[in-house]
């Protein structure tokens, strides 16, 4: 069972994170926290004026001050990564029973997911370039057209690729077998070395499973399953 002190610290942390995030997501350039016994009152500096914000039921100002100063601002700065920006809070010396915190915002780089990111490019020999392009083209087409399965089978000098949806609809395609051996190695030993990979495509995230990798010399076969990962609520 947590002690009363531990419960109070937990609540104080929740208050701190709540008021910091709320101020950051507004247009405030500064947050002022003042002890107005028996509560703590917050103010946001917006367009040159302090706007009254949350009041917090905190009786022990010294403990609250110590927690904020030395758990969050031990290096005078604290950062929170938001959905679209990185919020940086800076500690400023205030008067007695007053805390002043500056707020600045930096936009986060927005990745483009029109094509699958090649996360292995730094680790592979440039000679893999053509093979990687083939694999990414095959996978991009499946994601573009909302297919759920890709099956690749070698037939002599060609590779038959079948794209399948859950409703049974199938679309075949044929490519040369020249790079099929290297393609199967790339998939089995690198991209799906753990049996799966995740990737983002047009703001959606997908799970790619290596459902089958038959390395039979006569009729090698690769089967990939694709599942869209829904965001957690």
N, C-alpha and C positions, 0 to 999 in steps of 0.2 A: 504494500500500500504506500503510495507517495505521501510524503509529509506535507503539512500545510505550507511550508516554505517552498517546497518543490512545485506545488500547485500554483502558488503565487508567481513564481518565476516563469512557469509555462504560460500563464495568462499574460504576464507582462511581455513575453516574447511575441505572443499573438497580437497584442495591442501594437507593439512596435512595428511589426511587419505590415499590419493593416494600415496604420497611419502613413508609413513611408510609401507604400504602394499607392494608396489613395492620392497622396499629394503628387506623386510622380506621374500618375495618369491624368492629372489635371494640368493646367497651364502654369502651375505655381513655380516660381523661381526660388522660393525659400519656404522652409517650414519652421514655425516657431512653436515650441512646446513650453508651456508655463505652468508652474504649480500654483493652483488656486485652491487652497485647502478647503475641503478634503478631496479635491479632484485635480486631475491634470487636464488642462484645456489646450487644444491645438489651434493654430492659425496658419493659413496659407497666404503667402504674398503673391497676389495676382494683380497685374497692371498697376503696381505701385501701392496697392492697398492690402492690408491684412484682413482676410476673410475668416470668420470664425468657423472652425471645423468641429471635429469630434471632441467630446469630453470623456475622459477615462476615469473609472472609479479606482484610482490608485491612491492609497493612503501613505505608503512609505516612499516618499520622494527620493530619499538618499539611495535606497536599494534600486529603484527604477533608473536613476541617473547613473549609478555605477554599472548596471547591466548594459545600458545603452552605450555608455562611453567606452567600456572596456571589452564588451563582447561583440559589438558591432563596429565601433569606430576606434579600435585600438591603433589603427594606422591612419586615423583622421578621415578615412574614406570608406564607403561601403557601396556595393553595387548590387543591383537587381536586374536580371535579364527579363524584360517584358516580351510581349508578343511581337512588337515591331521596333522596339528601341531598347538600348542599354541605359538604365538610369544610374547616375552616379550621384551619391550624396556626400557632401563635404561638411565636416564638423567646424563650427565657428564658435569662438568664445562668446558667451553671453553673460548677462547679469546674474545675480544670485537667484536661484530657483527658475532660471530661464535657459532653454537650450535653443540654439539657432543652427539650422541645417540647410545648406545650399543644395539646389537640385539642378543637374544638367542632364541633357539627353543626347544620345548618339544613335543614329539610325543603324539598325542591323542590316548587314548585306543580305539581299534577297536572292536566294539561288534560283536559277531557271531550271525547270524540270521538263522542258519540251522533249529532251532526250535523256536517256539513262546516263547518270554520272559514271565515268570510268574511274572507279576508286583504286584500280590496280595499276594505273599508268606509270606510277613512280617506281614500281618494283619489277616491271617486265622489260625484256629485251625489245628493241624497236622492231625486230623481225616478227614479233607477234602482231604488229599493227594491222595487217590485212585480215588476219584471223579474228581479231577482236572486232573489227568493223563488221565482219559477216555475222558474228554472234549478236552484236548489239542491234544490227538491222533486223535480224530474225525476231529478237525479243521486242524491239520497238513496235514492229508491225502487230505483234500479238496484243500488246498493251493498247495500241491505237485503236484496234478493232474489238477490244473487249473479249478476246479469246481466253479460255480457261486452261487449255492444254496445248502443248507442242510436242509432236512426235517426229523424230528424225530417224530415217532408216536408209542404209546404204544399199543401192541396187546397181551393181556394176560400176559404171562411170558416172552415175548420178546419185544424188541424195534426195529422197522424197521427204518433203516436210508437210505434215498435216496439222492444221490449226483446227481446234475443236471448241465449241461452246457447250455449255451445260445442256442446252436444248437439243443437242445432237447435231447441230449444223457444223459442217466440215468444209474447210477450204484447203485444197492441196497446192503445193508449190514445189518446183524442182530446181536444184542448184548442182553445180559441178562437184564431183567428189574429190577434187584435187587437194583440198585442205581439210577433208573430213576427219582424218586422224588427228591433226593438230587441233581442230575444233573440239573434238571429244576430250582431248587432254586439257584444253583450256577450260572447259566447263567442269570436268571432274576434278582437276587438280588445283584450280585457281578460283574461279568464280563461285563454284558450289562445292568447295573442298569439304565443308561441314555438312553437306547434304541440303543446304538451303542458302538463300541470300535474300535481303530486303532491298528494295529500291524505290525511289520516288519518280513519278511520271505525271506531269501536269497536276501538281498539287495533291496527288493521291499516293498512298504508300501501298506497295505490293509485296507479298511473300512469294518467292519463287522456290519451289521444291524440286530436288532432283529425284523424281519418282522411280526412274530406271536408268541405269547406265550399263548396258550389255556390251562388253568389249569383245564379243565373239568376232574372230577375224573374218569369217564368211559374211555374217549379217549383223554388224554392230547396230545398236539401237539406243537412242537417247529419248527419254520422255520427261518433260518438265510440266509441273502443275503450277498454275498461277492463281493466287487468291488475293483479293483486295482486303487490306487491313483497315477496318473501320475505326475512326477515332474513338478513344475511350471517353465516356461521359464523366 
